[in-house]
């Protein structure tokens, strides 16, 4: 038995009992009010889900299991995964045990590669990536155990097995999609002895003489791992999983949501804007030129990509962590330098526009520029990298939901006529 399973077997029963008891005691109490504006505006701010893996306070940013994100920037993705599942950072022995367990699960079934090779080359890398994840549903331990018959209290264990099997393979699949899509040569198998993030960088085959790209992938996987459960990818995964669909179905669904331009695809749009500005000014513009161009952009009804956030009212700490990384690595890329310069110029302009609630950058304003600086310039692929990381959070939330026995999600809908009647 792995140390992770051993630990969760000790903690899950108490966690499940505490939630059930809390529900019995306080089940009739109101905790949120839904206005017409909230209902018509995407239910933003409406409390409707339980998520213990992370929270995103508007004035603080991402906090994973009570630890502020900035305190996790030096951690490995494996340590972050352990933290998401258990609420505690692992010891060195526990990290090593988890790495060894994942290392035993890395082999991707041959039929997955046959499916990859059957795609037309103009297919979007996210559609390819998502399809390969869904194809592996035949490997689901949860589905096999459910079909055989098991107690509800046991649901979390085969869900955890699916999590470990999927996480052990997902970076291999993501890297293979990259090499296949852009004709970069044969697939590269994971290298024994490398950590999860460094292995992803290695399997992509990007030249990395200083090890900087491997360090970026470690950081990237941690920063994008989770963001509470109300965002589209996590919520979609949660909703599908609440029907007891196994993690392959649920994560695939979440990845479909991540592919949208208002969610995971946003980093691609941010990079495109930065590249356009660099091209327009033949390099990095002056502050005065950037100020004038930003005002012209806003005046024409367009936005500055990467600025503003649905929840945050501060600079996204993930942006801060990425910028600090780029500066520490001494990146000379014009695109990275521009991303830093935009932060120094644009928020001052946005603060003068009354309707803008959040003038500060989110993670997308910086992440793409770092990837680009290390030579991965195919921005259409960036959301796959996001998905490789976000799978950790989505799967961890599924395990926790199964651990306490969360029921199927089924909110009530209302017609416009009924809504009008209620307002009257």
N, C-alpha and C positions, 0 to 999 in steps of 0.2 A: 504494500500500500504506500502511495506517495505521501510525503509530509503534508501536502496541500489537502488531500482527501482526509487524512487523519485529523487535521486541524478543523476542517469544516464539519466533520462528523461530531466534533465536540461542541461547536458553537451554533450549528443550525437549529437544533431542537429548542434551545433557549430563545433564539431569535424568533422562531415561528410562534412559540407560546406567548412571547411578549406582545406581538402584533395582534394575535387573536384575543388576548385579554384586554388590550387597549380598545379594540373594536367593540367588545362586549360592553365595556364601561362607558365609552364616549361615542358610540355609534350614532346617536341622534343629534349630536352637536353640529352646528353650522360653522364652516371654516372659510367660506368664500362666497362672494356675491357676484352674480353674472349680470352685467349691464347689456343693453342692446348693442352698444358700441363694441363691447368685448366679443359678443356672439358674432357680429358681422365683421369683426376685424381679426379673425383667426384665433379667437379665444386667448389672446395674449394676456398673460397675468392671471388667468383663471386657474386656481388650484384644482388639479384633477388627477394627479398621479403621485404614487409613493416611489421615491428613488433614494436609496441610501448610499449609492456609490459616489455621488458628487452633487454639489450645489453651485449655483452661479449667482451670488448676491450682486445686485447692480453696482454697488459701491466698492466691491472687492475683487470680483472676477472669480475664476474657477477655483474651487476648493475640493480636492479629492479626499474623501474619508477624513475630513477635519484637518487636512494638511494643505495650506496654501500652495498653489501651483509653483510659485517661485522657489519653494523649498524642495521641489522634486526635479529640478532641471538637471541635476547630476546623477539621477537614478537611471537604471536600465529599464527597458520596457518590461522585462520579466518581473522586476521588482514592483513596477506599477500594476501589473496584472495581479500579482499576489495581494497588493494593497487594495485594489478594487474588490477582490473577492472576500478578503478576510477582515479588512479594516485596520490592518497593521502592516508596517513594512517588514519584509522578511529578514531573517538573519542571513549571514553568509552561507550557512549550511542549507537553509531553506531555499535560497536563490539557486544554489548549485543543484539541489535536488529537483527543483522545477525545471531548470535548464536541461538536466539529464532526461527527465520525463518527456519534455517536448522533443528532445533529440531522437527519441525512440519512435516518434510519430510522424516523422517528416516526409515519408514516402508518399508521393501523389499517385493515385491510381492511373494506369496507362490510358484508360478510356478518356480521362480528362484531357490528356495531350492530343488524342485523336480529335476530340471536339474542338480544341483550340485550332488545330491545323485546318479544320473544315470551314472556318469563318472566312468571309471575304475580307481582304485587307483594308477596305474602307469602312469596316465596322468600327463603331466607337469603342475605345479601349474599356470604358466602364461597362458597356453592354457585354463585351467578351468576358471580362473579369467576373461580373455578376452571374453570368450563365454558367461559368465553370464552378462557381461556388454552389449554385443550385444543383448542378449535375451530380455533385458529391452527396446529395441527400441519400442516395442508396447506402451510404456508409453510416447513417445515423444510428447510434447506439440507443438513443431515446426512443426512436420509432420501433426498433426491434423489441426493446423491453416493454414498451407500452402494448404492442401487439400480443406479447406473451402474457401480459397481465401483471401489474405491480401496484403497490399501495401509493396513494397520493403523497404520503410523507417521503417516498423514495424518489419522486420525480426529479429532484435536484441533482442526484448523483449521475444518472445517464446524461443529463443536460450538461453537467460539468465534463463528462467524458467527451461529448461532442465539442464542447468549447476547446478542450486541450487538443483534440485532433484537428480542429479547424485552424486554430491559431498556429499550430506547428507547421501547417502547410500553406497558409494564406499568403505569407510573404514570398514563398517559392512560386506560387501561382501568379502573384502580382508582378514579380520580376520576369517571369516567362512571358507574360502578356506584353511587357515593355520590349523585350528582345524580339518577339515575333512581330509585333506591330510595326516596328521601325527597322526591320531587317538587320539586326545587329549580331546575328550569328546564332549558333545553337544555344539551347537552354544551359544554364549553369546550375549544377546541384549545390545544395547547401554544404558549407565547409565545416566539418566537425571542429569544435573548439571555439568557434566564433559565437558571440552573443546574438540575440534575435535581430536587433537593429543593424549590427554590423554585417550579419549574413544577408540581410535584404540588400544592402549596398553592394556587397560582393556579388550576389547573384544577378543584379542589374548589369554588372560588367562595366560600370563607369570608371574611368581612370581616376585613381585616388592615391597619388604618391605620398601625400602627407597624412592620409587617414581622416581628413576633414569631412569628407562626404559620409563616412561611416559614423563619425561623431554627430553629424547633422541628422542622420537617420535615427540614431538613438534618441536624440532630443525630439525630433519630429513625431516619433511614435508615442512618446510620453505626452507631449503637448496636445495631440489630437485624440487621445485615447477615449476620453469621456467628456460630456458637457451636459450633465443631468439628463432627464428623460423626456423633456418637452420638445427638443429639436426634432426636425422631421425624420432623420434617420433613426434615432433612438426610439422615438414614439412609434414609428411604423413597425420597427422590429418588435417593440413591446406589444403592440396591438395584435400583430400576427402570432406572436408567441403566446399570447393570452388564450388563444384557441387551442393550445397544446400542440401547435405545429412545431416541429423540431427546429433546432437552431439553424440548420441549413436553409430551410424555408424562410425563417424569420430574418436572418442576416441578409439573405438575398433581397428580401423586400426592403429592408433598411437601406441597402446599397442603392436600390432604385430611387429612393428618396434623396439620397446623398448626391445623386447625379444631376439634380436640378440646379439651374443657375442662381437660385436664391439660397442655395445651401452649399454643398461641397464644390460645385463648379465655379463658385465666386472667385477662388484664387486664380483660376485661369483668366477670368475677365480682368482682375487686378493687374496681372502681369502684362496682358495685352495693352492696357492703358499705359503702363510704365514704359513699355517698349515703344509705343506710339510717341510718347513725349520725348524719349531719347532720340528717336529718329527725326522728329520735328526740329529739335534744337541741335542736331548733330552732336549729341553728347549730353552732359548734364547742364540744364539751363541755370541761369542766375536766379537768385531768390526773387528778383523783380520780375523776370520773365515768367517764372513759375506762378507767381502771384497773379499776374495778368491773365495767364492762360487758364488758371483755375477759376478765376472770376468769369471769364468768357464761357467756360464749360458750364458753370452753374447758371449763368444768365441765359443760356440757350435751353434750359430745362433738363439738362443731363446731370448726372451725379459724378462724384469722385469715387470710383470703385474702392471698396475696402474701408470706407469711413462711415461710421454708424453701426449700431448693433441693436438687435431686438430686445435685449435684456440689459446689457451693460451701460453704465453712464460714466465710465472711466476708460482710460486706455487699456485695451485688452492685455492682461499680463502675458499672454502667449506672444503678442506682438513685441512686448518688452524683452521677453526671453530670447526670441529669434533675433532681434536687433543686437542684443548684447553678444549673442553667439557670433554673428557676422563680423562685428567689430573686433571681437577677440581673435577671430580667425584671420583678420586683416584682409577681408575681401575687397578687391579692387574693381569689381564689376560696376559699370555705369548704372545698371538697373538697380543694384543694391544701394548704391550711393543716392540715387534718386528717391528710392523708397524711404530712406532716412530723411532726405531733404523735404519730401512732401509732408512728413510728420512735423517738421519745424515750421512749415508755411501754412498748410491748408486748415488745420483746426482753428487758427486765428480768424480765418475768413468765415468758416462755418459757424463760429460762435456769434457772428453778427446777424445770422439768419434766424429769426425768431422761431420758425416752425421746426427747426432741427433740434431734437432733444439730445442727441448724442453726437458731438462733433469729433469724437476720438476714433482712432483706427481700431479695427478688429484684426484678428490673426491673418486674414487673407491679404491685408495690405503689405505684409512682409514675407510670408512663407514662400510664395512663388519666386520672389527675387533671389532667395538663398539657393533654392534648387537650381534655378537658372545659372547662378554664379558658379556652380560646380559642374556645369556642362550638360545637365539634363534640360535641354531647351524645348522639348516637345510638351508644351503646356497642356495639350489635350489629355495627357496621361496623368496629370497631377492629382486628379480626383481619385484615381486608383490608389495612389499613395495614402491619401486621406482615408480611404476605405480600409486599407490594410490595418491602419492604426485604430480607427473607430470600431472595428470588429471586436477589439478587446473590451470596450465599454458596453457595446450592445450585448455581447455574450455574457458578460458579468452581471448585467442587469437581469438577463433571463434566468441565470442561476439563482439569483436572490429572489426573483418573483416565484420561481418554482419552490424555493426553500420554504417560503411562508404560505404557499398555497393560494396565490392571487387568482381570483376568478376571471372569467372572460370579460374583456372590455366591451361595454355596450352602453354608451351614452345615449340619451334621448334626443331626438331631433324634433324640430318644430317647423310648421309651414309659415310662410310670410303672413297669411291671413290670421293665423293663430297668434303670431308675434304682435301684429297690429292690435288684436283684441286685448292682449295682455297689457300693452302699453296704455290703452284706453282705460 
